Amino acid sequence: MEHQNLSQAREQILSAVRAYAEQQHAGGGGEPRRRIPYAGRVYDQEEVVNLVDSALEFWLTSGRYTEQFEQELSRYLGAGYCSFVNSGSSANLLAFSALTVPELGERQIRRGDEVITVACGFPTTVAPILQYGAVPVFVDIQIPTYNVAVSALEDACSSRTKAVILAHTLGNPFDLRAVKDFCRRHNLWLIEDNCDALGAEFYMDGAYRKTGTIGDIGTSSFYPAHHITTGEGGAVYTNDQELHRIIRSMRDWGRACVCPSGRDNVCGHRFDGQFGTLPAGYDHKYVYNHFGYNLKATDMQAAIGVAQMKKLQDFIARRNANFSKLRSGLAHLSGRLIFPEVCENAKPSWFGFPIMCACPGQRGRIVRALEQAGIQTRMLFAGNLVRHPCFDSIREEPGVFRVSGTLTDTDRVVNDTFWIGVYPGLSDQDIGCMISSLEKAVAEV
């Protein structure tokens, strides 16, 4: 009887939450439009109900919603294994750290080994390389894809190169066919930073495959600006069982035990193993195979993600439709502005709409005009990471990083590129306002 009463109480609470959310959070936020943001949360009562449902259980770490979210994300991506983590930055940290363990043998990334990447991107794609003591090797991008210049890869490769780590810029896939072929020929790991490209696809081996699953490891971010959100949150995914085992271990303190939170002795051998020089039978829950972290997310975050997954395909369709409307509506400005292009064999899942000023020196005035008109803008992340203050302390240290070739197009991005939003919360009226405001801004420079 008590269980029945509790079940009824729970249903009453969730029913009341649903009714509240349908009014308070109608339209994914319910706030009056004061400006046109570059991104934002899009949700309804389902996310709020799931969040409260999880809170009522008060299982504050990973639990049933986490397992469901990981399974649904794996199924969507076509990835064999998925681990939910507390941010996209942590996902990148785990993806890189997994390649530094001794059990990988000759392919283990060691201190002083080199990793090819680009300077035009987000800093947490590169930070794990430097923090570990490996050497990032920066190559240029190409405009107007804003992705790696694949022609620069061969010159960047050395006898110490072990991996390539690249992001799909603003949801536009880089040339995975060329990059994957380069990695195969040189026996290099490939990490796809897929944080801005969830749902993008690339035609490989006779079929379209989701980005993030073509390399050895892929990563996602679920920060509110991204394709789906869990608040803070991210994911690491792979089709390699051994890499998955390492990723899970390093996410969960570096321990050898694979028991889910709150469950003991799943393997049935908790007290009968011999590990290192520990006493025989030492509790397997406290045996550490790796130097790891606690990078798990909470079940409450996963509960939001489960509701968001149901909307993902619609979100992507709306993002791509908004991109197409902007591209069509701004086509007559192609002499003044440079618009993005898509790599052959790629199907983007657009995160933003990048714009480069054809005439140098005009970006500042155009961006200020857009912001004054209430249209939020963003730089293309770091632009050129090597030019940022975080590099000042290591700029003169030999062997900490290197630049292969020139960063000509990267520096063009620093000076002349910005981007505006395409997120699903934008209306046709918003898109029209963005187009007319950009027309006016360009006319006035």
N, C-alpha and C positions, 0 to 999 in steps of 0.2 A: 504493500500500500504506500509506504514511504517513497519507494522508487517511482511509483506511478504519479504520486503528487509532485515529485521533483521534475519528472518528465513533462507534466502538464505546466508547471511553473516556467520551465525553460521555453516551451512553445509559446506561452503567453508573452514572455519577455521578448522573444524574437519577433513575434507578430507585432508587438508595440514598436520595436525598433524599426521594423520594415515600414510601418505606417509613418513613423517620425521621419525616417530617411527619405521616403518618397516626397515629403513636403520640404524638409530642410535642405536636402541635397539634390533637389530636382535640377537636372541639367549638369550634374557633375560638379557642384560647388555652390551654386545658388548665389554667387556674388555678382553684383552689377558690373557690366563691362566698362572699365575706365580707360583701358588701353588694350592693344592687341599684343598678347604675349608671344614669345617665341616658342613656348611649350607650356604644358600644364597637365594636371591630373584630369582624366576623364573617367568617370565612374558613376554608379547608381546605387540603389539600395542593397544590391547583392553583396558588394564589398563591405558595406557597413554591417549587414547581418552576419556575414562570415566572421568579421572582426570580433563582434560581440559574442558570437557562438564560441569562438576560440577563447575569449577572455573568461567566459563562464566556466570553462574547464580549468582555467588558471594553470595550464601546462606551459610554463614560461619559456622553455627552450624548444628545440625541434621535436615534433611529434607527428600526429596523424596527418595534419594538413601539410606538413613538410614533405612527408612521403608521397602524398597525392600530387603536390605541386611538382616535385622532381619527376615523378612518373609521367605526368601530363606534358611537361616540357620536353622530356626525352622523346616521347612519342611524337610530339609535334616536329621536333628537329630531325628525327631519324637518327638520334644518337643513342648508343648503347647504355651510357651511364651519365648521370647528372648529379651534381652536388650543389645545393642551395647554400649561399654564403651571405655575409652581411653587407657586401657592397661589390660593385664592379671593380673597384681598385683592389679589394681583397682577392677577387677572382683572378686578376692579372698576377698578383703576388703568388697565389697558389699555383697557377699554371706554370709560371717560371720556376718556382721553387721545386716543383715536382721533377724538373729535368736536372736537378743538381744532386740527386741522391746516388750513392755508390752502386746500388744494384743495377744501374743502367750501364755499367761497364765502360767501354770506350766512348760511349755516347753521352756519358755524364758531363754536364757543363761544370767546369772547374773555374776557380778564380783565375782571371787572366784570359780565359777563353772569350771569343768574340761573338756578338749577336748583332745581326744586321736589322736595322729598323729605319724609320724616317724621323726627321726632326719636326715635321709638320703634323702635330697631333696633340694628344692629351698626355700630360706628364706621367701619369701612373701606368702608362704602357711601358715607359722606359725606366721608371724609378727602381723596380725590382732588380734590373740588370746591374745598375750602379751600386745598389745597397748590398748585393751579394759579393761584389768585387769582380764581376765580369765586365767586359768592355763593349759598350754600345758603339756600333759603327753606323753613322748616319749617311743615308743616301738621299738624293733629291726626289721630289715628286714630279708629276707632270700635270700641266694644266691643259684641258679643263676637267679631267677626272678627279683631280686632287688626291690621287693615289700614287703609290710608289712607281717610280720610273724603272720598269723592269730591265731596261737596257743598262742600268747602273749596277745591277746586282753582281755580275761577273767580276768587275773591277774591285768591288768591295770585299770579295771572298778571299780569305787567306787560309793558311794551314791551321789556324787556330779557330776558324769559324765553326760554330756548333749549331746555331739556330737562326731562324728568321722570325721576328715578331712584328706583325703589321695589323693596323686597324682598317676596316672598311669605312672610308671617310663619309660621314653623314649619311650612312645607309647605302652608299654606292660601292658595290663590290670591286675590290682590286682584281687584277688579272690573275685569277687563281690557277688557270692552266699554266701560264708561264712561270709563276712563282713556285707552284708545286713541282713542275718539271725541274726547275733550278735546284730545289731542295732534294729531289730524288737523286739527281746527278752528283750532288756533293754530300749526300747522306746527312742532311741537316733536319733538325726538328722544325716544324712550322706551328706557331701559335697564332690563331686568328683572334684578334681583339674584335669581337662582334657586338660590342656594347651599344653601338649606334645603328646596328643593322639587323636586328632580330626579324626574321622572316624573309630576308633577302635570299636570292637563289643564284646559282651559277651552274651552267651546263658543263658537266664533266662525265666522261666515260658513258656517254649515251643517255644521260638523264639529267634533269635539273635537280640539284641538291641544295639544301639549306647551307648558307654560309655559317662558319663556325664548326662544321662537321667534316670539312674537306682536309683541313690540316690535322695535326696530331691532337691538339687541344683547342677548344673554343671557349670564349668568355662572354658573359652578358652582364649588363647593369639594369637594375630596376628602380633607379632613382626616379622621382616624379616626372622628370622631363622625358623619360625614355618611352619606348613603344608600349610597354606595360609597366606598372609600378607596384612595388610592395612597400613604398616609403623609401627606406634604405634597403639595399639588397642586391644580390648578384648571383651568378651561377657559373660553374665550370663544368664543361662536358667533353666527352671523349668516346671513341669507340674501342679504345685500348684498355682491356681489363686491368693490366698491370699498372698503367698510369692512373686509372681510377682508384685502385687500391692505395697508391701513394698519395694521391690528392686527398682522399678521405682521411688517411692517417694524419697528414699535415694540417688539414682543417680542424681535426679533433685532437689538438694538443701534441700530435706526433705519436700517439699511442698505437700499439699493435692491435688492440681489441677492436672488433667491429660491431660490438653490441650497440643497438640504438639506445638513445637516452632513456633512462628509467628501466632498462631491461638488463639482467645479468646472465652470464653463462650461456649465451645462445649457442656457442660452439660446443658446449659440454665438456670443455677441457680447461676451465678457468684456473685450476690449481694443480695441473699435472704436467706443465711444460718446463723446459730448460732454456733460459734466455741469457745469452752473454755469460757474464760471471756472477749473475744473480743466484741466490739459493734456489735449489730445485723446488718447483711448485710455487714460485713467487706469483702472486695474484696477477693474472694476465691483464686485468683492467688498468694496471699501473706499470706496464712494460712499454717502453718508448723506443720505437724503431727509427724515428726521425726527430729532428729538431723542428717542432711544429708550432702551432698557434691555436687559439680558439677563435675561429672565424665563422662559427655557425650563426645563422639568423634565428629569429624566434618563430614559433608556430603562428603567432598573430600576424606576422608579416606574410607567412606562407598562405594563410587563410585569405588575405587580400589577393595574393597572386593567383589562387585557384579561381576566384571570380573574374579576375582580369583575363585569364587564359581564354575564357569563353568569348571574349570580345576582340581577341588579338587579330583575327583575320579581317574583321570589320575595321579595326584601327588602321591596319596596313593599307587596306583599300582606300580609306579616306585620306590618309597621308599622301599616297601616290596620286590620288585625284586632285588634292590641293596643289601638289607639285605641278601637275600638268596644267592646271588653271593659271598658275603663276607664269609658267614657261610660255604658254600661249598668249597671255595678256601682256607680257613684257617683250614679246618677240620683236616688236618694232624698235626696241632700244638696243638691239644686238650690236649696233655700231659703236655704242657708248659703253655697253656693259658686256662682259663675257659670262656666259651661262654654262652650267655643268653639262658634261656629256657622259654617256654610259659606256662602259667597256663592252665589247662584243661578248656574247654569251651570258651576260649578266641581267638579272631582274632585281632592281633596287627595292629596298624598303626604306623610303626616304625619311631621314631624321630632320633634315633642314634643307633650305634652298640657298646654296652658296652663290655669291655674286662677286665678280671681280671688276673693278673699274678699269676700262681699257686705257684711259689716260691717267698716268701716275699723279698722285697728289690730290685726287678728288674724293677719296673715301671719307675723310674726316667730315667734310661739309655735307655729304650725302647722309652719313650716319646720324649726324646731329639733326638734320632736317627730319629724318624719319622718327627719331626719338621725340622730337618736339611735337610731331604729329600723333604721338601716342603709339608708335609701332616699335616694339622691342627688337633690338638687334644684338648680335653676338659676333665676336671675332672667331676665326677658324681656330679655336682653342689656343695653343701656344704660338701658332704661326711658325716660328723657328725656335724650338726649345733651347737650342744652344746659345741663343742670345739673351736668355733670361738670367736674372740675378742668381738663381740657384746654381748656375754653372760658374759663378765668379770665383768661388773658393777652389775649384778644380781645373779651371781653364788652363792654367800654366803647368799642371802636373802631367808629366809624360805618361802615356799609356793608360790613362783613365778612360778616355773616349777618343774616337777619331772620326773625322769627316772624310768620306771617300768621294773624290770629285768635287764638284761645286754644288751649292744649294741655291742655284739661281731662281728656280721657280718657287722654292720654299720662301725665299726673301720677297718675291713678288706677292705672295700671300700675306706676309707680315705687313707690307705697305699698302696693299690695294684690295684685300678681300674681306668680306663680312658675310653674314648669312641671316636669313629671316625664317620664321617658322612655317611648318606645314602640318602641325599636330592636329588630331581629329576634332579638337574643340573649336576649330575655326569655322566660321560660317561663310557662305558665299559673299555676304556683305563685308565681312572682314577681309576676304581675299580681294574684293573690289577696292576697298580702301587702301590696302597695301600697294596694289598696282597704281592707283591714281597718285598716292603719296610719293611713290618712287619716280613716277613720271615727272611730277612737279620738282622733286629734289634734283633730278638729273638736268632738267631744263634750266635750273637756276645756277648750276656750277659752270 
